[in-house]
Amino acid sequence: MKIALGSAQFGLSYGVANIAGKVGFTEALKIRDVALENNVDTVDTAVAYGNSEDALGSIGVDNFKVVTKLPAIPENISDIHGWVHAQIKASLKRLKKESLYGLLMHDPRSLSGNHAHEIVEALETLKASGIVSKIGVSVYNPADLEGISRIMSLDLVQAPLNVVDRRLITSGWLKRLANSGVEVHTRSSFLQGLLLLPRVKIPKKFEIWSALWDFWHYELIKRDLNPVEACLRYVMSVSQVDRVIVGVETASQLGEIITAVNRTNISTDWSPMACDDENLINPSNWDRT
């Protein structure tokens, strides 16, 4: 299954369309079971996702490939190797795992600072020891990969991709990564839930892009598509993508996503939805909008 389970909602009330809040223990167990029943074999988490790692450890993720992310390294750290190893030791304890499938830098700016080479050496040491199978980076903008790829051999890259944000493709980076044998995981298929909201529920601060929302909802009605299915049809159709990370609040949501993925893939042209405005496609800028 190309779908991977995102776990930000396990540790935070996450997403503009989130109405259920943080996922509780009982619902997390149900989500895990639905994932296992449908051959979803990868879980994405991060130290920065509240108590997500603890929650995953509590429900048990032995049957999953777990990818986690290191937070930004504090400026006053002198022993980079020691700090990185301590972080991973703590993550493994919380996750109740002996090893990780993937370890990513959550903040790519850490790999452009004075300690970049020490960070890379620490990651490579963890990989060589077998504690981590693949190392890499999570980026908001694929353009960041240009500098990172010069100092680090990447095994795994995570980046946003959806009908609005197509930079991973248009920049040429998706093709470059695939040709180099780098595993690619995409996130933000639903643009943090913005693409799932009814037209009348889209917050006013996003009305500057009203033409996009009008086109999107008109086409959904015209083609008799629900927004989950439409979003997933696009990202799942991109062959060079290895995993599509989706976050859910309930087991029924995950079931809906899996059902949508398993339906016949009908080609739809969503090119008019493409947008390069980082005030929209980068959710970290939304508070400034």
Backbone torsions as a table, in degrees:
resi	resn	phi	psi	omega
1	MET	NA	129.6	-177.2
2	LYS	-75.0	-18.7	178.8
3	ILE	-71.9	138.2	170.8
4	ALA	-119.9	148.5	-176.8
5	LEU	-89.0	117.1	173.1
6	GLY	-84.2	142.0	-172.5
7	SER	-120.8	17.4	178.8
8	ALA	-57.3	-37.5	-179.6
9	GLN	-68.8	-14.3	177.5
10	PHE	-75.1	-19.9	-176.9
11	GLY	-123.1	-10.6	-177.0
12	LEU	-143.5	157.9	167.3
13	SER	-84.4	99.2	-162.2
14	TYR	-121.8	136.2	172.7
15	GLY	105.2	140.1	-176.4
16	VAL	-66.1	-24.3	-179.0
17	ALA	-101.3	7.1	-178.0
18	ASN	-71.2	119.8	178.3
19	ILE	-115.3	-12.7	-177.0
20	ALA	-93.6	-14.0	-178.0
21	GLY	78.6	-161.9	-178.7
22	LYS	-66.5	140.4	-178.7
23	VAL	-70.1	130.5	177.3
24	GLY	-83.1	171.3	-174.9
25	PHE	-59.5	-48.4	-176.2
26	THR	-63.4	-42.9	179.6
27	GLU	-69.0	-35.2	177.7
28	ALA	-61.7	-40.0	176.4
29	LEU	-61.3	-42.2	179.5
30	LYS	-64.6	-41.6	178.4
31	ILE	-62.0	-44.8	178.6
32	ARG	-58.0	-44.0	-177.2
33	ASP	-66.1	-41.0	177.5
34	VAL	-63.0	-40.1	178.6
35	ALA	-61.3	-49.3	-178.7
36	LEU	-62.6	-39.8	-179.1
37	GLU	-65.2	-21.4	-176.1
38	ASN	-115.3	22.9	174.5
39	ASN	60.5	30.6	169.6
40	VAL	-81.7	112.3	-168.3
41	ASP	-110.6	1.8	-174.7
42	THR	-127.6	136.2	176.4
43	VAL	-122.1	133.4	178.4
44	ASP	-108.7	131.1	178.4
45	THR	-144.2	-172.3	179.7
46	ALA	-166.4	151.2	174.8
47	VAL	-58.5	-32.9	-176.2
48	ALA	-76.9	-6.6	-177.7
49	TYR	-87.7	55.3	177.8
50	GLY	55.7	-128.5	178.3
51	ASN	-101.9	32.7	-178.7
52	SER	-58.1	-45.0	-179.3
53	GLU	-62.6	-41.3	176.5
54	ASP	-60.6	-43.5	-179.2
55	ALA	-62.5	-42.3	178.2
56	LEU	-64.7	-41.6	177.5
57	GLY	-62.1	-35.6	-179.2
58	SER	-68.5	-38.3	-178.5
59	ILE	-85.9	-18.4	178.6
60	GLY	91.0	117.7	-179.4
61	VAL	-127.5	31.1	-179.6
62	ASP	-60.2	-30.4	-175.9
63	ASN	-92.7	12.6	-179.2
64	PHE	-119.2	150.9	165.2
65	LYS	-80.7	120.0	-176.6
66	VAL	-104.6	128.9	174.6
67	VAL	-115.0	124.7	174.9
68	THR	-124.7	174.1	-173.3
69	LYS	-132.9	137.6	175.3
70	LEU	-78.0	141.2	175.0
71	PRO	-73.8	173.8	175.5
72	ALA	-60.1	138.8	-177.3
73	ILE	-80.8	125.9	179.4
74	PRO	-57.9	145.7	-175.6
75	GLU	-65.3	-27.3	-174.2
76	ASN	-88.5	7.9	-179.9
77	ILE	-79.5	124.3	178.9
78	SER	-98.3	-33.0	179.7
79	ASP	-98.7	85.5	-176.7
80	ILE	-62.2	-46.4	-179.5
81	HIS	-58.3	-46.9	-178.7
82	GLY	-62.3	-40.7	-179.8
83	TRP	-65.1	-46.9	-179.4
84	VAL	-61.6	-46.0	-178.8
85	HIS	-65.4	-36.2	177.8
86	ALA	-66.1	-39.1	178.3
87	GLN	-62.4	-44.5	-178.2
88	ILE	-70.4	-37.5	176.6
89	LYS	-59.8	-42.6	179.0
90	ALA	-67.0	-40.6	178.4
91	SER	-62.8	-44.4	179.6
92	LEU	-62.2	-38.4	178.3
93	LYS	-64.5	-45.0	179.7
94	ARG	-65.1	-40.3	-178.0
95	LEU	-79.2	-14.0	-175.9
96	LYS	58.4	45.5	178.8
97	LYS	-123.6	154.4	176.1
98	GLU	-95.0	-17.7	179.9
99	SER	-154.8	166.1	-179.5
100	LEU	-119.7	147.4	173.7
101	TYR	-73.3	-45.2	-177.9
102	GLY	-138.8	145.0	174.2
103	LEU	-130.6	120.7	-177.1
104	LEU	-118.6	149.4	168.2
105	MET	-78.6	123.8	-176.7
106	HIS	-77.5	-29.2	-179.6
107	ASP	-117.7	102.2	-176.8
108	PRO	-61.6	-16.7	178.2
109	ARG	-64.8	-22.9	176.9
110	SER	-63.1	-23.8	-177.6
111	LEU	-94.9	12.7	174.4
112	SER	-122.6	4.8	-179.2
113	GLY	-94.1	-169.5	-176.4
114	ASN	-67.1	-24.5	-176.3
115	HIS	-100.8	14.3	-174.3
116	ALA	-54.7	-48.2	-176.3
117	HIS	-67.6	-34.3	177.1
118	GLU	-66.8	-37.8	177.9
119	ILE	-63.5	-46.8	-179.9
120	VAL	-61.2	-43.1	177.9
121	GLU	-60.1	-40.1	179.4
122	ALA	-64.9	-42.7	178.1
123	LEU	-64.0	-42.7	-179.3
124	GLU	-66.9	-33.0	176.4
125	THR	-64.8	-42.6	178.0
126	LEU	-62.8	-38.9	178.0
127	LYS	-67.1	-44.4	-179.3
128	ALA	-63.0	-31.1	-178.8
129	SER	-80.0	-11.1	-179.6
130	GLY	88.3	0.1	178.6
131	ILE	-70.2	-30.8	179.5
132	VAL	-129.6	135.0	179.1
133	SER	-84.9	-40.0	-176.6
134	LYS	-135.5	140.6	178.2
135	ILE	-120.1	153.0	-179.2
136	GLY	-179.9	-147.8	-171.8
137	VAL	-148.7	149.5	171.1
138	SER	-105.9	127.8	-177.6
139	VAL	-123.8	153.0	171.6
140	TYR	-91.2	-32.4	-179.3
141	ASN	-126.7	120.3	-179.9
142	PRO	-55.2	-22.4	178.8
143	ALA	-60.7	-25.3	178.8
144	ASP	-64.0	-21.0	-177.0
145	LEU	-68.9	-21.1	-178.2
146	GLU	-60.4	-51.9	179.8
147	GLY	-71.6	-39.9	-177.9
148	ILE	-62.3	-41.9	-176.6
149	SER	-66.1	-16.8	178.6
150	ARG	-78.5	-24.3	-176.7
151	ILE	-113.0	-6.6	-174.4
152	MET	-143.6	135.5	174.0
153	SER	-85.1	112.9	-172.8
154	LEU	-89.5	134.1	172.3
155	ASP	-101.7	-30.9	-171.8
156	LEU	-145.7	132.2	178.1
157	VAL	-129.8	135.6	173.7
158	GLN	-115.8	134.5	-177.4
159	ALA	-153.1	157.3	178.5
160	PRO	-74.5	147.4	174.2
161	LEU	-158.3	126.2	174.8
162	ASN	-159.0	-179.0	-175.7
163	VAL	-62.9	-22.3	179.0
164	VAL	-91.8	-47.6	-176.1
165	ASP	-99.0	103.5	-176.4
166	ARG	-116.1	20.4	-175.4
167	ARG	-59.3	-33.7	-179.1
168	LEU	-58.4	-35.4	179.9
169	ILE	-85.9	-51.7	-173.4
170	THR	-66.6	-25.3	177.6
171	SER	-74.9	-15.3	-176.5
172	GLY	88.1	-4.5	-175.3
173	TRP	-69.9	-33.5	-179.9
174	LEU	-62.1	-43.7	178.4
175	LYS	-64.8	-42.9	179.6
176	ARG	-61.7	-43.4	-179.8
177	LEU	-65.2	-45.8	180.0
178	ALA	-61.4	-42.1	179.7
179	ASN	-66.4	-23.6	179.3
180	SER	-93.0	1.4	178.7
181	GLY	78.4	18.5	179.1
182	VAL	-83.8	131.7	177.4
183	GLU	-73.7	135.5	-176.2
184	VAL	-119.8	122.9	173.6
185	HIS	-112.5	132.5	177.0
186	THR	-110.1	151.6	178.2
187	ARG	-131.1	179.6	176.3
188	SER	62.3	36.2	177.9
189	SER	-57.9	-31.4	-178.0
190	PHE	-104.8	11.4	-177.1
191	LEU	51.9	54.2	-178.6
192	GLN	54.8	32.5	176.3
193	GLY	92.0	-8.8	-178.4
194	LEU	-61.6	-36.7	-179.0
195	LEU	-74.9	-10.2	-179.6
196	LEU	-96.2	-11.1	-177.2
197	LEU	-74.0	143.0	170.5
198	PRO	-58.8	152.5	-175.9
199	ARG	-53.9	-39.9	-176.2
200	VAL	-75.7	-11.9	-178.2
201	LYS	-97.8	-3.2	179.7
202	ILE	-68.3	123.9	-177.1
203	PRO	-54.5	147.9	-175.1
204	LYS	-59.0	-31.3	-177.4
205	LYS	-65.4	-13.9	178.3
206	PHE	-97.0	2.9	-177.2
207	GLU	-69.0	-14.2	175.0
208	ILE	-60.3	-23.5	178.2
209	TRP	-106.9	35.0	-174.6
210	SER	-58.6	-32.1	179.9
211	ALA	-62.1	-36.8	177.7
212	LEU	-64.0	-48.2	-177.0
213	TRP	-66.2	-37.2	178.6
214	ASP	-63.0	-44.9	179.3
215	PHE	-63.6	-46.2	-177.8
216	TRP	-56.9	-50.7	-175.3
217	HIS	-74.9	-30.9	174.5
218	TYR	-63.5	-45.9	-178.7
219	GLU	-68.6	-35.6	177.0
220	LEU	-60.3	-44.5	179.4
221	ILE	-67.6	-45.4	-178.4
222	LYS	-59.3	-39.2	-176.4
223	ARG	-97.1	2.9	179.9
224	ASP	54.4	50.9	179.5
225	LEU	-115.6	141.2	168.9
226	ASN	-85.7	154.3	-172.9
227	PRO	-63.9	-32.0	177.8
228	VAL	-60.6	-48.9	-178.9
229	GLU	-63.0	-42.7	-178.7
230	ALA	-63.5	-44.7	179.3
231	CYS	-61.6	-44.4	-176.3
232	LEU	-72.4	-33.9	176.7
233	ARG	-56.4	-40.0	-178.7
234	TYR	-67.2	-56.2	-174.3
235	VAL	-69.2	-34.5	-179.0
236	MET	-71.0	-20.5	-179.2
237	SER	-80.0	-9.9	-178.3
238	VAL	-85.1	106.3	-168.5
239	SER	-64.6	-30.0	-175.9
240	GLN	-77.0	-8.4	178.4
241	VAL	-82.5	127.5	-178.4
242	ASP	-87.6	-39.8	178.9
243	ARG	-139.8	141.0	176.1
244	VAL	-112.2	111.9	-175.8
245	ILE	-83.5	126.9	177.1
246	VAL	-127.0	134.0	175.5
247	GLY	-100.3	140.6	-179.3
248	VAL	-133.5	158.7	177.7
249	GLU	-102.4	-22.0	-177.4
250	THR	-141.0	160.7	176.9
251	ALA	-65.5	-33.5	179.7
252	SER	-66.4	-34.7	176.1
253	GLN	-63.6	-43.5	178.3
254	LEU	-63.1	-39.8	176.8
255	GLY	-61.3	-39.5	177.6
256	GLU	-63.8	-41.3	179.9
257	ILE	-64.4	-45.1	-179.3
258	ILE	-64.3	-40.4	176.7
259	THR	-61.2	-43.0	179.8
260	ALA	-63.1	-40.9	-179.7
261	VAL	-64.8	-35.8	-175.3
262	ASN	-81.5	-8.9	177.2
263	ARG	-71.8	158.7	177.1
264	THR	-57.2	132.3	-177.5
265	ASN	-84.8	106.5	178.8
266	ILE	-97.0	127.0	-176.8
267	SER	-66.0	131.2	177.8
268	THR	-133.9	135.5	179.9
269	ASP	-90.5	106.6	178.8
270	TRP	-106.3	18.9	-176.2
271	SER	-57.3	-31.4	177.3
272	PRO	-64.9	-12.0	179.2
273	MET	-82.6	-14.5	-175.4
274	ALA	-62.0	138.1	-177.8
275	CYS	-146.2	140.0	179.4
276	ASP	-105.5	1.4	-176.7
277	ASP	-74.4	111.4	-176.6
278	GLU	-68.9	-14.7	174.1
279	ASN	-69.2	-19.6	175.8
280	LEU	-102.2	-50.1	-170.3
281	ILE	-78.4	-15.6	176.0
282	ASN	-107.8	102.3	-176.9
283	PRO	-58.4	-21.8	178.3
284	SER	-66.5	-15.3	178.6
285	ASN	-93.7	-4.6	-172.4
286	TRP	-63.7	-33.3	179.7
287	ASP	-67.3	-17.2	179.2
288	ARG	-90.6	-10.1	-175.2
289	THR	-78.9	NA	NA
